[in-house]
Amino acid sequence: MGKDEFFSEVVLDEDVPIQIGYKLEGRDIEILSHESSASDKEVLSFAVESEAPLLTKDEDFRERNEEFEHFGILIDNQMHLRDWNLVADTIEKILENIPKEDLRDNVWRVSDYYGVF
């Protein structure tokens, strides 16, 4: 598979600790973020426009899944309680191992992948 078959960027919802964003940047993942205080719909629209998956703690995005065609929604509502290197490593591995086509239009529970890769 070619490099263009995998994402190298992710949109951070405002509820994701910025330290996780910094750790992802340190792993060569481009971080995109919408203005703060945006609605869930606006954030997901921004991710769609950016053609990137969305990383969030907000379980409400499960309901938004059907509203848009999107590039993937990665959810971990406990990421702020976990080791941030573990979170960043796992997000990196998800992006490196799951092709864009598989992430697209699906909701992924990040916690299902801790220790898998």
Contact map, one row per residue, 1 for C-alpha under 8 A:
111010000000000000000000000000000000000000000000000000000000000000000000000000000000000000000000000000000000000000000
111111000000000000000000000000000000000000000000000000000000000000000000000000000000000000000000000000000000000000000
111111000000000000000000000000000000000000000000000000000000000000000000000000000000000000000000000000000000000000000
011111100000000000000000000000000000000000000000000000000000000000000000000000000000000000000000000000000000000000000
111111100000000000000000000000000000000000000000000000000000000000000000000000000000000000000000001110000000000000000
011111110000000000000000000000000000000000000000000000000000000000000000000000000000000000000011111100000000000000000
000111111100000000000000000000000000000000000000000110000000000000000000000000000000000000000011001100000000000000000
000001111100000000000000000111000000000000000000000000000000000000000000000000000000000000000011000000000000000000000
000000111110000000000000000011110000000000000000000110000000000000000000000000000000000000000000000000000000000000000
000000111111000000000000000011110000000000000000000111100000000000000000000000000000000000000000000000000000000000000
000000001111100000000000000000111100000000000010000111100000000000000000000000000000000000000000000000000000000000000
000000000111111100001000000000111100000000000000000001110000000000000000000000000000000000000000000000000000000000000
000000000011111100000000000000001100000000100000000001111000000000000000000000000000000000000000000000000000000000000
000000000001111110000000000000001101100000000000000000010000000000000000000000000000000000000000000000000000000000000
000000000001111110000000000000000000000000000000000000011100000000000000000000000000000000000000000000000000000000000
000000000001111111011000000000000000000000000000000000111000000000000000000000110000000000000000000000000000000000000
000000000000011111111000000000000000000000000000000000000000000000000000000000010000000000000000000000000000000000000
000000000000000111111100000000000000000000000000000000000000000000000000000000000000000000000000000000000000000000000
000000000000000011111110000000000000000000000000000000000000000000000000000000000001000000000000000000000000000000000
000000000000000111111111000000000000000000000000000000000000000000000000000000000001101100000000000000000000000000000
000000000001000111111111100000100000000000000000000000000000000000000000000000000000000100000000000000000000000000000
000000000000000001111111110000000000000000000000000000000000000000000000000000000000000000000000000000000000000000000
000000000000000000111111111000000000000000000000000000000000000000000000000000000001100100000000000000000000000000000
000000000000000000011111111111100000000000000000000000000000000000000000000000000000000110110000000000000000000000000
000000000000000000001111111111100000000000000000000000000000000000000000000000000000000000000000000000000000000000000
000000000000000000000111111110000000000000000000000000000000000000000000000000000000000000000000000000000000000000000
000000000000000000000011111110000000000000000000000000000000000000000000000000000000000100010000000000000000000000000
000000010000000000000001111111000000000000000000000000000000000000000000000000000000000000000000000000000000000000000
000000011100000000000001111111100000000000000000000000000000000000000000000000000000000000010000000000000000000000000
000000011100000000000001100111110000000000000000000000000000000000000000000000000000000000000000000000000000000000000
000000001111000000001001100011111000000000000000000000000000000000000000000000000000000000000000000000000000000000000
000000001111000000000000000001111100000000000000000000000000000000000000000000000000000000000000000000000000000000000
000000000011110000000000000000111110000000000000000000000000000000000000000000000000000000000000000000000000000000000
000000000011110000000000000000011111010000100100000000000000000000000000000000000000000000000000000000000000000000000
000000000000000000000000000000001111110000000000000000000000000000000000000000000000000000000000000000000000000000000
000000000000010000000000000000000111110000000000000000000000000000000000000000000000000000000000000000000000000000000
000000000000010000000000000000000011111000000000000000000000000000000000000000000000000000000000000000000000000000000
000000000000000000000000000000000111111111100000000000000000000000000000000000000000000000000000000000000000000000000
000000000000000000000000000000000000111111100000000000000000000000000000000000000000000000000000000000000000000000000
000000000000000000000000000000000000011111110000000000000000100000000000000000000000000000000000000000000000000000000
000000000000000000000000000000000000011111111000000000000000000100000000000000000000000000000000000000000000000000000
000000000000000000000000000000000000011111111100000000000000000000000000000000000000000000000000000000000000000000000
000000000000100000000000000000000100011111111110000000000000000000000000000000000000000000000000000000000000000000000
000000000000000000000000000000000000000111111111000001000000000000000100000000000000000000000000000000000000000000000
000000000000000000000000000000000000000011111111100000000000000000010000000000000000000000000000000000000000000000000
000000000000000000000000000000000100000001111111110000000000000000000000000000000000000000000000000000000000000000000
000000000010000000000000000000000000000000111111111111000000000000000110000000000000000000000000000000000000000000000
000000000000000000000000000000000000000000011111111110000000000000001110000000000000000000000000000000000000000000000
000000000000000000000000000000000000000000001111111100000000000000000000000000000000000000000000000000000000000000000
000000000000000000000000000000000000000000000111111100000000000000000000000000000000000000000000000000000000000000000
000000000000000000000000000000000000000000000011111110000000000000000110000000000000000000000000000000000000000000000
000000101110000000000000000000000000000000000011111111000000000000000011000000000000000000000000000000000000000000000
000000101110000000000000000000000000000000000011001111100000000000000111110000000000000000000000000000110000000000000
000000000111100000000000000000000000000000010010000111110000000000000011110000000000000000000000000000000000000000000
000000000111100100000000000000000000000000000000000011111000000000000000111000000000000000000000000000000000000000000
000000000001111100000000000000000000000000000000000001111110000000000000111110000000000000000000000000000000000000000
000000000000101100000000000000000000000000000000000000111110000000000000001111100000000000000000000000000000000000000
000000000000001000000000000000000000000000000000000000011111100000000000001110000000000000000000000000000000000000000
000000000000000000000000000000000000000000000000000000011111110000000000001010000000000000000000000000000000000000000
000000000000000000000000000000000000000000000000000000000111111100000000000000000000000000000000000000000000000000000
000000000000000000000000000000000000000100000000000000000111111110000000100000000000000000000000000000000000000000000
000000000000000000000000000000000000000000000000000000000011111110000000000000000000000000000000000000000010000000000
000000000000000000000000000000000000000000000000000000000001111111100000000000000000000000000000000000000000000000000
000000000000000000000000000000000000000010000000000000000001111111110000000000000000000000000000000000000000000000000
000000000000000000000000000000000000000000000000000000000000111111111100100000000000000000000000000000001110000000000
000000000000000000000000000000000000000000000000000000000000001111111000000000000000000000000000000000000000000000000
000000000000000000000000000000000000000000000000000000000000001111111000000000000000000000000000000000000000000000000
000000000000000000000000000000000000000000001000000000000000000111111100000000000000000000000000000000000000000000000
000000000000000000000000000000000000000000000001000000000000000011111110000000000000000000000000000000011000000000000
000000000000000000000000000000000000000000010011001010000000000010011111100000000000000000000000000000011100000000000
000000000000000000000000000000000000000000000011001111000000000000001111100000000000000000000000000100111100000000000
000000000000000000000000000000000000000000000000000111000000000000000111110000000000000000000000000000111111000000000
000000000000000000000000000000000000000000000000000011110000100010000111111000000000000000000000000000101111000000000
000000000000000000000000000000000000000000000000000011110000000000000001111100000000000000000000000000000011110000000
000000000000000000000000000000000000000000000000000000111110000000000000111110000000000000000000000000000011110000000
000000000000000000000000000000000000000000000000000000011100000000000000011111100000000000000000000000000000111000000
000000000000000000000000000000000000000000000000000000011110000000000000001111110000000000000000000000000000000000000
000000000000000000000000000000000000000000000000000000001000000000000000000111111100000000000000000000000000000000000
000000000000000100000000000000000000000000000000000000001000000000000000000111111111001000000000000000000000000000000
000000000000000110000000000000000000000000000000000000000000000000000000000011111111000000000000000000000000000000000
000000000000000000000000000000000000000000000000000000000000000000000000000001111110000000000000000000000000000000000
000000000000000000000000000000000000000000000000000000000000000000000000000001111111011000000000000000000000000000000
000000000000000000000000000000000000000000000000000000000000000000000000000000111111111000000000000000000000000000000
000000000000000000110010000000000000000000000000000000000000000000000000000000110111111100000000000000000000000000000
000000000000000000010010000000000000000000000000000000000000000000000000000000000011111110000000000000000000000000000
000000000000000000000000000000000000000000000000000000000000000000000000000000000111111111000000000000000000000001000
000000000000000000010000000000000000000000000000000000000000000000000000000000100111111111100000000000000000000001000
000000000000000000011011001000000000000000000000000000000000000000000000000000000001111111110000000000000000000000000
000000000000000000000001000000000000000000000000000000000000000000000000000000000000111111111000000000000000000000000
000000000000000000000000000000000000000000000000000000000000000000000000000000000000011111111100000000000000010011101
000000000000000000000001000000000000000000000000000000000000000000000000000000000000001111111110000000000000010000000
000000000000000000000001001010000000000000000000000000000000000000000000000000000000000111111111000000000000000000000
000000000000000000000000000000000000000000000000000000000000000000000000000000000000000011111111100000000000000000001
000000000000000000000000000000000000000000000000000000000000000000000000000000000000000001111111110000000000000010000
000001110000000000000000000000000000000000000000000000000000000000000000000000000000000000111111111000000000000000000
000001110000000000000000000000000000000000000000000000000000000000000000000000000000000000011111111000000000000000000
000001000000000000000000000000000000000000000000000000000000000000000000000000000000000000001111111000000000000000000
000001000000000000000000000000000000000000000000000000000000000000000000000000000000000000000111111101100000000000000
000011100000000000000000000000000000000000000000000000000000000000000000000000000000000000000011111111100000000000000
000011100000000000000000000000000000000000000000000000000000000000000010000000000000000000000000011111110000000000000
000010000000000000000000000000000000000000000000000000000000000000000000000000000000000000000000001111110000000000000
000000000000000000000000000000000000000000000000000000000000000000000000000000000000000000000000011111110100000000000
000000000000000000000000000000000000000000000000000010000000000000000011100000000000000000000000011111111111000000000
000000000000000000000000000000000000000000000000000010000000000000001111000000000000000000000000000111111100000000000
000000000000000000000000000000000000000000000000000000000000000010001111100000000000000000000000000000111110000000000
000000000000000000000000000000000000000000000000000000000000000010000111100000000000000000000000000001111111000000000
000000000000000000000000000000000000000000000000000000000000010010000001111000000000000000000000000000101111100000000
000000000000000000000000000000000000000000000000000000000000000000000001111000000000000000000000000000100111110000000
000000000000000000000000000000000000000000000000000000000000000000000000011100000000000000000000000000000011111110000
000000000000000000000000000000000000000000000000000000000000000000000000011100000000000001100000000000000001111111000
000000000000000000000000000000000000000000000000000000000000000000000000000100000000000000000000000000000000111111000
000000000000000000000000000000000000000000000000000000000000000000000000000000000000000000000000000000000000111111010
000000000000000000000000000000000000000000000000000000000000000000000000000000000000000001000100000000000000111111111
000000000000000000000000000000000000000000000000000000000000000000000000000000000000011001000000000000000000011111111
000000000000000000000000000000000000000000000000000000000000000000000000000000000000000001000000000000000000000011111
000000000000000000000000000000000000000000000000000000000000000000000000000000000000000000000000000000000000000111111
000000000000000000000000000000000000000000000000000000000000000000000000000000000000000001001000000000000000000011111
